[in-house]
Amino acid sequence: MALTAVLGLGACNRQQPIYTVTDHPVPAAARTLPMRSVEQAILEAAAEKRWTVDRVQPGLMRATQKWRTHTMTVNIRYDQNRYGIEHVTTSNLKERGGMVHRAYNTNVKALEDEIERRLYRAGY
């Protein structure tokens, strides 16, 4: 019985609320960069973390990451002061009712961190 409870709790930990990045501030030193430089930093960050990116319009990109049988797609909205990463869709990541497999959140957080690093470097 105890083993069943432990296994049940482990399965629950795999699903988490979908992580969204909202109004993450661009580092102060990078706020004077032209939009093209902000965009380039985001593209480089996404490539580093193995996301493919399509430009939708100025200030909006759609990024997709695929591995094995899993796929995740996000929108990246940005300007010279802030950026955000919004969930679009997933495949084979147990998405249901605002919850998703923790791998989605791990990869989105890694993308967020890499964008932050690239923008910081671009500002100096």
Short mmCIF file of the C-alpha atoms (twelve columns), coordinates in Angstrom:
data_MODEL
# 
_entry.id   MODEL 
# 
loop_
_atom_site.group_PDB 
_atom_site.id 
_atom_site.type_symbol 
_atom_site.label_atom_id 
_atom_site.label_alt_id 
_atom_site.label_comp_id 
_atom_site.label_asym_id 
_atom_site.label_seq_id 
_atom_site.Cartn_x 
_atom_site.Cartn_y 
_atom_site.Cartn_z 
_atom_site.pdbx_PDB_model_num 
ATOM 1   C CA . MET A 1   0.000  0.000  0.000   1 
ATOM 2   C CA . ALA A 2   2.789  2.447  0.914   1 
ATOM 3   C CA . LEU A 3   4.576  1.684  -2.359  1 
ATOM 4   C CA . THR A 4   1.416  2.530  -4.292  1 
ATOM 5   C CA . ALA A 5   1.144  5.868  -2.480  1 
ATOM 6   C CA . VAL A 6   4.799  6.723  -3.190  1 
ATOM 7   C CA . LEU A 7   4.438  5.817  -6.869  1 
ATOM 8   C CA . GLY A 8   1.234  7.876  -7.069  1 
ATOM 9   C CA . LEU A 9   2.944  10.928 -5.577  1 
ATOM 10  C CA . GLY A 10  5.877  10.540 -7.988  1 
ATOM 11  C CA . ALA A 11  3.514  10.564 -10.943 1 
ATOM 12  C CA . CYS A 12  1.841  13.741 -9.660  1 
ATOM 13  C CA . ASN A 13  5.180  15.529 -9.468  1 
ATOM 14  C CA . ARG A 14  5.686  15.034 -13.186 1 
ATOM 15  C CA . GLN A 15  2.792  17.367 -13.945 1 
ATOM 16  C CA . GLN A 16  3.027  21.017 -12.985 1 
ATOM 17  C CA . PRO A 17  1.113  24.203 -13.775 1 
ATOM 18  C CA . ILE A 18  2.167  25.556 -17.181 1 
ATOM 19  C CA . TYR A 19  5.004  28.046 -16.687 1 
ATOM 20  C CA . THR A 20  4.546  31.435 -18.366 1 
ATOM 21  C CA . VAL A 21  7.084  34.249 -18.497 1 
ATOM 22  C CA . THR A 22  5.291  37.591 -18.230 1 
ATOM 23  C CA . ASP A 23  6.958  40.997 -18.592 1 
ATOM 24  C CA . HIS A 24  10.461 39.754 -17.789 1 
ATOM 25  C CA . PRO A 25  12.548 42.953 -17.780 1 
ATOM 26  C CA . VAL A 26  15.343 43.277 -20.308 1 
ATOM 27  C CA . PRO A 27  18.619 43.950 -18.452 1 
ATOM 28  C CA . ALA A 28  19.102 47.708 -17.967 1 
ATOM 29  C CA . ALA A 29  22.272 47.833 -20.086 1 
ATOM 30  C CA . ALA A 30  20.442 46.243 -23.026 1 
ATOM 31  C CA . ARG A 31  17.435 48.594 -23.020 1 
ATOM 32  C CA . THR A 32  19.192 51.022 -25.355 1 
ATOM 33  C CA . LEU A 33  19.811 48.328 -27.966 1 
ATOM 34  C CA . PRO A 34  17.893 48.537 -31.234 1 
ATOM 35  C CA . MET A 35  15.015 46.059 -31.601 1 
ATOM 36  C CA . ARG A 36  17.077 44.143 -34.167 1 
ATOM 37  C CA . SER A 37  19.735 43.449 -31.507 1 
ATOM 38  C CA . VAL A 38  17.139 42.306 -28.980 1 
ATOM 39  C CA . GLU A 39  15.670 40.010 -31.619 1 
ATOM 40  C CA . GLN A 40  19.115 38.629 -32.483 1 
ATOM 41  C CA . ALA A 41  19.871 37.866 -28.830 1 
ATOM 42  C CA . ILE A 42  16.578 35.961 -28.534 1 
ATOM 43  C CA . LEU A 43  17.248 34.020 -31.751 1 
ATOM 44  C CA . GLU A 44  20.714 33.040 -30.517 1 
ATOM 45  C CA . ALA A 45  19.350 31.991 -27.127 1 
ATOM 46  C CA . ALA A 46  16.678 29.836 -28.753 1 
ATOM 47  C CA . ALA A 47  19.197 28.194 -31.079 1 
ATOM 48  C CA . GLU A 48  21.493 27.467 -28.117 1 
ATOM 49  C CA . LYS A 49  18.624 25.653 -26.360 1 
ATOM 50  C CA . ARG A 50  17.593 23.771 -29.554 1 
ATOM 51  C CA . TRP A 51  14.405 25.696 -30.366 1 
ATOM 52  C CA . THR A 52  13.516 26.491 -33.967 1 
ATOM 53  C CA . VAL A 53  12.101 29.975 -34.409 1 
ATOM 54  C CA . ASP A 54  9.777  31.610 -36.921 1 
ATOM 55  C CA . ARG A 55  9.326  35.373 -36.951 1 
ATOM 56  C CA . VAL A 56  5.605  36.095 -36.905 1 
ATOM 57  C CA . GLN A 57  5.763  39.897 -36.851 1 
ATOM 58  C CA . PRO A 58  7.958  42.553 -35.240 1 
ATOM 59  C CA . GLY A 59  8.028  41.820 -31.529 1 
ATOM 60  C CA . LEU A 60  6.654  38.281 -31.873 1 
ATOM 61  C CA . MET A 61  8.361  34.965 -32.608 1 
ATOM 62  C CA . ARG A 62  7.023  31.429 -32.424 1 
ATOM 63  C CA . ALA A 63  9.513  28.853 -31.150 1 
ATOM 64  C CA . THR A 64  9.217  25.071 -31.285 1 
ATOM 65  C CA . GLN A 65  11.295 22.391 -29.640 1 
ATOM 66  C CA . LYS A 66  11.082 18.719 -30.594 1 
ATOM 67  C CA . TRP A 67  12.751 15.673 -29.117 1 
ATOM 68  C CA . ARG A 68  11.856 12.020 -29.464 1 
ATOM 69  C CA . THR A 69  8.027  12.042 -29.626 1 
ATOM 70  C CA . HIS A 70  7.581  15.322 -27.729 1 
ATOM 71  C CA . THR A 71  6.872  18.783 -29.113 1 
ATOM 72  C CA . MET A 72  6.322  22.146 -27.450 1 
ATOM 73  C CA . THR A 73  5.537  25.487 -29.045 1 
ATOM 74  C CA . VAL A 74  5.648  28.923 -27.414 1 
ATOM 75  C CA . ASN A 75  5.209  32.532 -28.460 1 
ATOM 76  C CA . ILE A 76  7.998  34.917 -27.507 1 
ATOM 77  C CA . ARG A 77  6.838  38.528 -27.293 1 
ATOM 78  C CA . TYR A 78  9.475  41.192 -26.840 1 
ATOM 79  C CA . ASP A 79  10.400 44.850 -27.051 1 
ATOM 80  C CA . GLN A 80  13.329 46.883 -25.786 1 
ATOM 81  C CA . ASN A 81  12.076 46.807 -22.187 1 
ATOM 82  C CA . ARG A 82  10.601 43.352 -21.593 1 
ATOM 83  C CA . TYR A 83  9.900  39.920 -23.003 1 
ATOM 84  C CA . GLY A 84  7.533  37.068 -22.353 1 
ATOM 85  C CA . ILE A 85  7.213  33.395 -23.217 1 
ATOM 86  C CA . GLU A 86  3.659  32.115 -23.640 1 
ATOM 87  C CA . HIS A 87  2.474  28.537 -24.040 1 
ATOM 88  C CA . VAL A 88  0.908  27.705 -27.404 1 
ATOM 89  C CA . THR A 89  0.729  23.911 -27.546 1 
ATOM 90  C CA . THR A 90  2.428  20.654 -26.614 1 
ATOM 91  C CA . SER A 91  2.373  17.104 -27.895 1 
ATOM 92  C CA . ASN A 92  3.030  14.042 -25.719 1 
ATOM 93  C CA . LEU A 93  3.691  16.147 -22.615 1 
ATOM 94  C CA . LYS A 94  0.590  15.169 -20.614 1 
ATOM 95  C CA . GLU A 95  -1.008 18.589 -21.014 1 
ATOM 96  C CA . ARG A 96  -4.409 18.791 -19.366 1 
ATOM 97  C CA . GLY A 97  -6.324 21.464 -17.509 1 
ATOM 98  C CA . GLY A 98  -3.500 23.990 -17.240 1 
ATOM 99  C CA . MET A 99  -1.023 21.306 -16.199 1 
ATOM 100 C CA . VAL A 100 1.875  19.877 -18.220 1 
ATOM 101 C CA . HIS A 101 4.808  17.501 -17.803 1 
ATOM 102 C CA . ARG A 102 7.643  19.146 -15.876 1 
ATOM 103 C CA . ALA A 103 9.927  18.815 -18.943 1 
ATOM 104 C CA . TYR A 104 7.968  21.649 -20.565 1 
ATOM 105 C CA . ASN A 105 8.612  23.992 -17.637 1 
ATOM 106 C CA . THR A 106 12.266 22.970 -17.412 1 
ATOM 107 C CA . ASN A 107 12.827 23.804 -21.085 1 
ATOM 108 C CA . VAL A 108 10.928 27.100 -20.953 1 
ATOM 109 C CA . LYS A 109 12.886 28.181 -17.861 1 
ATOM 110 C CA . ALA A 110 16.145 27.249 -19.602 1 
ATOM 111 C CA . LEU A 111 15.100 29.370 -22.599 1 
ATOM 112 C CA . GLU A 112 14.227 32.268 -20.295 1 
ATOM 113 C CA . ASP A 113 17.624 32.036 -18.569 1 
ATOM 114 C CA . GLU A 114 19.503 31.901 -21.871 1 
ATOM 115 C CA . ILE A 115 17.605 34.910 -23.253 1 
ATOM 116 C CA . GLU A 116 18.530 36.805 -20.082 1 
ATOM 117 C CA . ARG A 117 22.210 35.880 -20.498 1 
ATOM 118 C CA . ARG A 118 22.292 36.840 -24.174 1 
ATOM 119 C CA . LEU A 119 20.587 40.169 -23.595 1 
ATOM 120 C CA . TYR A 120 22.906 40.958 -20.705 1 
ATOM 121 C CA . ARG A 121 25.970 40.230 -22.885 1 
ATOM 122 C CA . ALA A 122 24.539 42.244 -25.785 1 
ATOM 123 C CA . GLY A 123 24.199 45.276 -23.523 1 
ATOM 124 C CA . TYR A 124 27.920 45.341 -22.734 1 
# 
